[in-house]
Amino acid sequence: MPRPTQTSDWSLFIVDEAAMPPEDPEAPPPEVPESVALFIASARMSDGAPVIAYYDRLSGDLKLARFDLQNNIFLDPVVVDGGDGSDVGWYPSVVVDGSDVIHLSYVDAGR
């Protein structure tokens, strides 16, 4: 819908989720919360399907999720970088070129 005007014009999709670890109420808030789906960036494929990149703080990974227009679902996210105990994926940017190649840039927090 090009101009949503009511709640029913929107669709909600949960792409990734995890329980957040308990926080000490006496401690100062963390600089970066212990959570998934931080620093979200999005773009669209040539067919209009969204693609999102985000940082998973719990595992220290950069993840990417693509939308399947035919089935109207987000496919399972894939780890693009990380997965080896490193801490990567801060502040991602995502661009899709004319050939539907996805390009990512991000910060490696460990370096």
C-alpha positions in Angstrom: 0.0 0.0 0.0 1.6 3.3 -1.1 0.0 5.4 1.6 -1.1 3.5 4.7 -3.8 5.3 6.6 -4.9 2.8 9.2 -3.5 0.0 11.3 -4.8 -2.7 9.1 -2.7 -1.3 6.2 0.5 -2.6 7.9 1.9 -6.1 8.3 4.1 -7.1 11.3 6.9 -9.6 10.8 9.2 -10.9 13.5 12.6 -11.6 11.8 14.7 -12.6 14.8 14.1 -12.7 18.6 15.9 -13.7 21.8 15.3 -13.3 25.5 17.4 -10.5 26.9 19.6 -11.3 29.9 18.5 -9.8 33.2 20.0 -6.4 34.0 21.1 -5.1 37.4 18.7 -2.2 38.2 21.5 -0.6 40.2 24.0 -0.6 37.4 24.2 2.2 34.8 22.6 1.4 31.5 24.9 -0.4 29.0 26.2 1.6 26.1 24.8 -1.0 23.7 21.9 -3.2 25.0 22.3 -7.0 25.1 19.8 -7.6 22.4 19.2 -8.7 18.8 18.3 -6.5 15.8 20.3 -3.4 16.7 21.4 -0.8 14.2 18.9 -2.0 11.5 19.5 -1.0 7.9 17.2 -1.8 5.0 17.0 -1.7 1.2 14.9 -3.3 -1.5 15.6 -5.8 -4.2 14.6 -5.0 -7.8 11.3 -6.8 -7.3 10.5 -4.6 -4.2 11.3 -7.3 -1.6 12.9 -5.8 1.4 16.3 -7.0 2.7 17.5 -6.0 6.2 20.9 -6.1 7.9 21.3 -5.8 11.6 23.7 -6.3 14.5 23.0 -9.2 16.9 24.7 -8.1 20.2 24.0 -11.4 21.9 26.2 -13.3 19.5 28.3 -10.4 18.1 27.2 -11.1 14.5 26.1 -9.2 11.5 22.9 -10.8 10.2 21.0 -10.4 6.9 17.3 -11.3 6.3 15.6 -11.3 2.9 11.9 -11.2 2.3 10.2 -13.9 0.2 7.5 -12.1 -1.8 5.9 -15.3 -3.1 5.3 -16.7 0.4 5.0 -13.3 2.2 7.6 -14.2 4.9 11.1 -13.2 5.9 13.5 -16.1 5.3 15.6 -17.1 8.3 18.4 -14.6 9.0 21.9 -15.6 7.9 25.1 -14.7 9.7 27.1 -12.6 7.2 30.1 -12.1 9.5 30.9 -13.1 13.0 29.9 -16.5 14.3 33.4 -17.1 15.5 33.4 -15.3 18.8 34.3 -11.9 17.2 32.2 -8.8 17.6 31.2 -7.5 14.2 28.2 -5.8 12.6 27.9 -2.4 14.3 26.2 0.3 12.2 25.5 -1.7 9.1 24.6 -0.1 5.8 23.0 -2.1 3.0 22.6 -1.3 -0.7 21.3 -3.5 -3.5 22.7 -2.8 -7.0 20.9 -3.1 -10.3 21.9 -6.8 -10.6 20.3 -7.6 -7.1 23.8 -8.0 -5.5 23.6 -7.0 -1.9 26.5 -4.8 -0.6 27.2 -4.3 3.1 29.4 -2.1 5.1 29.7 -2.2 8.9 32.0 -1.7 11.8 34.1 -4.5 13.3 33.8 -3.6 17.0 36.8 -5.7 17.9 39.2 -3.6 15.9 
